[in-house]
């Protein structure tokens, strides 16, 4: 198929303002077609025909029969032709039609024609008259002016009407034209370009959606240069372009507004910022947000305006009291579409009388309102008022604005959920705090008498007793130990739940732990007809690193359970090697019994909290149901796993495995030698005992009297301070909870006013995480938990008196590393000539930390952010001087967050972290040589 465009080389271009176009005849298909340029010129998208008369009709408006005959003769008889005809076309006033036959290089016969349109033929004087006649009654605007004088030679009514409408004037066209050519504006430039280059184009635009497209052509008539200006109304095109531009601006505004909703913490600020962006993009008068609320007492729904953006062309309504607490009933049919999740829109003049009057009072001419639903709850609505024009919104604009409304609804929903989460979190924290307080009080109230009971039974056991008395004493001791075990289980489980239970890692003997467990279980099973045994795989490396106490707790729990649920038969503890590496081994422990067994579907449940196989088990055998849950948690904390298998009525097997690092046996021997101490140093030791419980007073003095110490007893912190002001003591045993003044407060006074380095051993019945830090941050040298054994008390006193104790050992590794970031070197160099300089400065800093910690919490509760920023600024310089990088950075963060317009919840977290770390630093600083 030969393309028409390839025929161009056959016809040399002739002179004329408009190029030549082609049509082509396909003899095989017997159909006519046009070149792309001719189709575009005639405005024909597709053109194929079998009829020469239809082709002639498309090419010319006059002499169609004559042109049809010529085209037919060309196709049938190869008669070439040339015909020039006047035409009524925007392409020109006349056209030359030619028909040709040619043979191409391949020998094919080509039948084709050409059309060349002409504007004017200056050789014919009458053609200007034809042009005038052509445009005089046409709908397309036309004007001819003299090029030099720029006066009007001819203008048709269409051109006059278009220009007058464009400028909004009804005066004569001649005055309007004189104004146009006298001003140095775009029309003047347009004429100049036409004169210089022969043609020019101009989009002559007035306002947003009105304009004309002007096209000028320079020609000669009777040797006179004239300019033909054709005009076409492009208002529809401009309107479409403006709609597209407005749509893009609105999309951009909504995109930014949605981004505000995502990134701005304050939802009200985000909404008002978004309303501002959209209000400017839509060029409305007002954008507003109304929120609905329900009055349960009046059983009535109300709505109130909460936010508004105002363009300034109408009065703001945000402070209008009439727009607050409006009953739904006052709105009439206003809410009908909104309640159906539909938009309300329209011109106010067509609204019902009551609503019309209310809206016209606010100068509103047109309105668009979207309902705002949050989880099917009618939260309110967002509206757009136009007080200048009677605006009609396009469907595209409404969809874009609806997306913003939905975005606001999502943000409100998210904020509501976040608020609910925060409330739930606060409630959970309050519940956890209440639980901790309860456990602390319970622990104190039970452990304090338990300390006396267990301690007194140990003292009594060292006296001369007959067999009956010894059996009674054993019963009391066993009952006390069982009660203490229950308390410990509850506290351990609480610590595990809160993630506050930590594991130690010291060398211990697996064989010793197993033997001690078996011995303990034999003691509680002496009245049952069961045998207790154990076996250890000889391949196991006996000395390993780990938490001996927790290992014993797991084994004792499992063995005690086995004995409890076995009436006859045996309970065996077996230990075998699973995997052996050079530095580590995996060991598996089995506790096997011939007891009542467990139903298969209950095996997974028995490791859950407060769970037993059934209520009848609890009634018959007792227990809290925490033992196995604690075992599971401890095994998992150690990196192992635990499971059970059982047959009802036959027995059960509990299995757990652990990977344990191997330790050098010599380490254990060194530790055992360290326990063999000479206690002669205790003779004559002056000890002040601050304890309010009489049984514990008696217990402690009974223990210490055995070592020939000199003890003084007081029952509260105030009396302890008085005694220290009167007499000298080597050590203070300070109970934490006492009336009038507790041990924490008393220690703080002692450290500030009486003695900075006197050893103070805190004795607390509280066993929760954090109690140790409270004791140490107050200034106590060490602490001891009740109930304690005689050996523990003597060891603690020995460590303090003989200076063998390092409080660093009670800190976890992460806590230790957090405290290694300060340096007192420069401070010591500055005070090299003043021995008390560093000591006094450190005491001042410790006092400052304690005081500012209290101040931070108080000011935070009062939302006094400016003073928080001031305190942080003061502390920052002190922390920087002492090279305390962690506290220094926290001070910077607290100061910056406090200076924000609306500080976030992060400020509370920063202050909490500062308080925690500063307490640890106080403990660390007290270990420095200047304060020790």
Buried (B, 14 or more C-beta within 10 A) or exposed (E): EEEBEEBBEEBEEEEBBBEBBBBBBBEEEEBBBBBEBBBEBBEEEEBEBEEBBBBBBBBBEEBBEBBBBBBBBBBEEEEBBEBEBBBEBBBBBBBBBBBBBEEEEEEEEBBBBBBBBBBBBBEEEEBBEBBBEBBEEBEBBBBBBEBEEBEBBBBBBBBBEBBBBBBEEEEEBEEBBBBBBEEEEEBBEBBEBBBEEEBBEBEBBBEEBBBBBBBBBBBEBEEEEBBBBBBBBBBEBBBEBEBEEBBEBBBEBBBBBBBBBEEBEEBEBBBBBBBBBBBBBBBBBBBBBBBBEEEEEEEEBBBEBBBBBBBEEBEBBEEEEEBEEBEBEEBBEBBEBBEEEEBBBBBBEEBEEEBBEBBEEBBBBBBBBBBBBBEEBBBBBBBBBBBBEEBEBEEBBBEBBBBBBBBBBBBBBBBBEEEEEEEEEEEEEEEEEEEBEEBBEBBBEBBBBBBBBBBBBBBBEEEEEEEEEEEEBBEBBEEBBEBBBBBBBBBBBBBBBEEEBEEEEBBBBBBBBBBBBBEBBBEBBEEBEBEBEBEBEEEBBBBBBBBBEBBBBBBBBBBBBBBBBBEEBBBBBBBBBEEEEEEBBBBBBBBBBBBBBBEEEBBEEBBEBEBBBEEEBBEEEEBBBBBBBBBBBBBEBBEBEBBBBBEEEEBBBBBBBBBBBBBEEEBBEEEEEEEEBEEEEBEEBEBBBBBBBEBBBBBBBBBBEBBEBBBBBBBBBBBBBEBBEEEEBBBBBBBBBBEEBBBBBBBBBBBBEEBBEBBBBBBBBBBBBEBBBBBBBBBBBBBBBBBBEBEEBBBBBBBBBEEEBEBEEBBEEEBEEBBEBBEBEEBBEEBEEEEEBBBEBBBEBBBBBBEBBEBBBEBBEEEBBEBBBBBBBEBBEBBBBBBBEBBBEBBBBBBBBBBEEEBEEEBBEBBEBBBBBBBBBBBBBBEBEBBE
